[in-house]
Amino acid sequence: MNTGVSKSELHRRLFSQGFEPSRALGQNFLVDANIARKIAREASTGQHARAIEIGPGAGSLTVFLAEYFEQLLAIEADRALAAELQSALSVRNITNVEVQNADVLDFDFVHAGIDLLPTVVVGNLPYNISSQIILRVLERAWYVESLVVMVQAEMADRLLAPVGSRNCSAFGVHVALMARARPVLTAPPSVFVPPPKVGSKVIRLDRVRDPLSVVDPQLYDTIVGVIRLTFGHRRQMLRKVLSPKQSAVVGSLGVAVTRRPESLTLDEWIAIGKGLEEAGLGAAG
């Protein structure tokens, strides 16, 4: 589909109507067409028929995604923006995009009346809630196979840091239980209106096969619980944070309780979760 849309025109029309970006909603609009096309092209590599865009704003990325996907659902929290985007798409006869005015943190990805097809989620995520969005999609929308998202550079680095490395984080380990991350591109503040005060990166998250969050949610909850507990005191040894019973289980697995949480591999986290479950010390224990 050739949309024939001027990306600058979309934003000129929006701002000519007196629109002011909302800081509360974390609105920083991507206005660089070259980067938008690269994101859309990256999202299309999985050859999915349907994409879900989170936070389409004025539609700079939306119009490119419409070229690559048969179906596109755009979820926009701002009522005025959702209406403006729907109008702009209709005027240009772009008919394969459905715009829904909804808060993505309240959006029911399973019972929203959409076909649960293999899907890629795409978006320039609001930085203040990007971690919540990523976890909500990975944990609840089991049919989403990949995410291609713009996030704050610092968050991207936490997700890209290998589990077991000094720079890994609780959030990074948590996400690694469900998906593998890789970098796509870097975006300077100048490609946004208004420009954010920090740098941004686009990353791709591809869901692992049979993630624990789907096949064994109780074990998953146990692992996430111990990750959060220990990383809350990441500079302390495991034995300083875990209970005596938990420490005994960890030690019995051959994992030294004198280690710090950032040094543990993903396999070790999973083994610890299984050991705690077997000892009755899991999430339901």
N, C-alpha and C positions, 0 to 999 in steps of 0.2 A: 504494500500500500504506500503510495506517495502522498504524504499529508499536505505538502506544500505550505507548511506553517512557518512563519517567521517567529523564532523564539523570543527575540527582543520585542516583537509586537505584542506577545502575550503579556509581558511585564509592563510595557508602556500602557496598555489598556487598563491593567489592574491598578497601577499607581496613579493614572490620570483620574481615577474615580475617588482619589483621596484615601486609598488603602494604606494602612500603616502596619508593618510587621509586628506581630505580638511576641514580646520577650517571654511572656508566660508560657506560650506554646512552643517556644524555641524555634521561631521561624527565621531561617536564613535560607533564602531562595537561590538555588543553583541557576546561574544565568549563562554559563559557558556551554554552548552547543556542542563543541568538540568533546568535552568531558561527558556530557549527557549521552551522546551517541556511543562513546566507548563503554559506558556503564550498560546501556541497553544491549550492545553487542555482546558484552561479557555475559549478561543474563541469558541471552539466547543460545549460548553454546550447549546447554543441556537439552535443547530441542524439545522443550515443554510447550504444550499448546496454550497454557494459561499462566499468567503472572499476576501477582498481587503487589500493587505499589502502595507503600505506606508514606503518607504525607506528600501528595503530589504537588501541593501548592498551586502555582500558576500554570503548571503543566509542561515545563521545559523538558523534563525527562519523560513524561507521559506520552507525548506525541511521538517520541522515538520508540518507546516500548510498543506503541500501537502498530508500528511497522513490522515488528518482529513476532508478535503473538496474536493468535486467533482470538483469545479472550484476555481482557485485562480488567481487573477489579482495582479501582483506586479508592483508598480509604483516607478521607480527609476530615480532621477534627473541627476545622473552622467552617462554620455553616456558610458564611459569605463566600469563602474561597471555593467550597464544594459547588455552590450554585454557579459561580463565575466559570469554573472549569467545565462544568457540564454544558453551559451555554456556548463557551468557546469551541468545544468539541463538536457540538451540534451544528454550529454555523459552518464549520469546515467539513461537515459530513464524515466525521470519524465515528463510526457506529459500533466498533468492537470494544468500547470502553464503557464500563458501568462505574459511576461515581457514587460512593456511599458516604454520607455525612455521619461519621462515628469516631469515637475515641478508641484507638487501637487497643488500649489497655482494658477496655470493656468489650471489645469485639469478640464474639464467639466464633472462632474459626471452624468449628465442627458443625454447629447448629445454626449457621447463618443463611441457610437456604441456597448454598452454592454447591456445585458438583465437586466432590472431593477427588479431583484429578491430580496427578503428579504436577507439582507447582513450584515455581521459583518466586521468592519474595524479594522485592527490590525497593530501594528508597534512600533518600537523604534523611536519615533519622534525626529527630530532635535530640540534641546531645544530652539533655538533662534526663531523658528516659530511655536512651538507646539500649542500655543493658536490660532493662525490664522488657522492652519489646523483643529483643533477641531471645531471651529465655522463654517468653510467652509463646513465641512462634515455635521454637524447638520443642518445648514441652507439650504443647497442646495441639499444634497443627501437624500431626504425624505424616500427612500427605505432602508437606512441603519438603522437597528434596534438597534445595539449595537456597541460600540467601546471598544477595549481592547488595551490600549496604555501605553507605557513606557514614562514617562515625568520626568522632574526635580522634586525632592521631594518637594520643596517649592511650585511649582505649584499644585502638587497633593494635598497638604494640603489645598490650597485655594479652590480647587474644592470639597474637602471632608468636609470642614467646613460647618455646617448647616446654611442655610439662617436665618438671625436674630441673629446670634451669633457674638461675638466680633471679631472673626477671619475671618468672611466672607468677600469676596471681590466683586468688581463690576463684574469681570470675572466669579466668582462662581455663583452669582445671575443670570447673563446673561445665563450661561449654564443651570442652574436649571430650566429655563423656558422651556427647551427642553428635558432634560435628568436627570436621577438620578445617582449619583456617589457612588461607593463603592470601598474600597481598595482590591487589589489582592495580591501583594507581594512587598517587598522592595529589591532593588538591590544595592550592594556596588559598588564603582568605579572599583574594581578589576575584575569585570566580563566583562569589556569593553576594547577594544584596539582602540585608546589609552584611558587610564582611564580618565574620566572627573574629574573636581575638586570638583564636588558636588555629593550628593547622588541622587538616582533615585527611583521611585516607579512606579509600574504598577497599573493602576486603570481601572475599568470598568464603562462605561457610557451606561445606557439603556434608550432608548428614551421613553418619556412619551406618553401616548395615546393622539392623536389629539393635538399636540403642537401648540401654538399660531403662531409660525413662519410659519406654513403651513395653518392653518384654518383661521387665522385673522392676516395677515402680517402687516396691518396698526396699529392695536393695539400693536402688538409685537414691531414695530419700536418705538412707543410712549413710551412703558415701558423701552425699552433699552436706549432710549434717556434720560429719567429722571434718570435712574440708573447711567449712565455715568456722567451726570451733577452733581448729588448729591455726588457720591463717589469721584468725583474730589476734593471735599472739605469734606471728610468723617468725620472730627473732628468738623465740624460746624453743627449747627441745621438746619433743613430743611428750616425754614423761612429765614435763612441768605443766602440761595442759590437760592431758588425758587423765581419767580416773585410774586408780590402781588396777581395777579389773580390765579396763580397756588397754592399759599399758601391757598387762600380762598377755592379752590376746595378740597385740601387735608384736611383742617380743617372740611369741611362739611361732610367728610366721617368718621369722628370720629378718625382720625389719628392726634395726637398732632404734631404741626409743630415745637415744641421744641425738638423733637426726632432727633437722628442722623441716617444716612442711614443704618448703619450696624445693627440697632435694628429692622428694618422692616422685617416682614415675607413675604414669597412669595405671599400669598393671599393678603396682604396689597399692595404689588407692583402692582399686577394685578388690584386691586380695584382702585388704584391711576391712572393707565393707562386708565381704563374705564371712570373714572370721568373726566380726562382731555380730552378724546375724546368727551364725551357728551357735554363738555363745549366749544368745538371748539378750544381746546388748544393742540391738539394732533400733531403727526408727520406731518400731512397734513394741520394743521391749520396755 
